[in-house]
Amino acid sequence: MNTLGERAGAVAVDVLCRADDLRVVLSPGRTVVVPLAWFPSLVGASAKQGADWELLGGGVGIHWQAVDEDISVASLLQPENFMRLPDKARWSTSRARAAGPGTSGSF
C-alpha cells in the first residue's frame, strides 16, 4: 500500500507530545506541529504515556500503545483529507457578522 507520506518521501523520525501540541520531525528536515486537541486520547495521556511512542512502517505512522492511538504522517500533512476540521466558510462568515456592517471580518 502506497500512502501519501511515502509518495511525498516524508516519514517521521522523532515525536514530541507536549501539553498543547504534537510535534513530529520528518525525514526531509521539516517539523509538523498540530494541536493536541485533534487527538483526544493523547490529551488525556500522562507525560510518560505521551513519550512512549513507536514508529510504524518505517515512519509512515506513529503508535502509542498505552492509549491505543495511531497517527499517520499523511493525516498530519493533509488533515482535511483525514479529519473533520472546522468549516472555514462558516468561520469566515461568522467573523464578518461579528465585525459588523461595512467591514470584511478579516485581519
Secondary structure, DSSP 8 states (H G I E B T S, - for coil): ---HHHHHT--EEEEEE-SSEEEEEETTS-EEEEEGGG-HHHHTS-HHHHH--EEETTTTEEEETTTTEEEEHHHHH-GGGTS----HHHHHHHHHHHH-TT-----
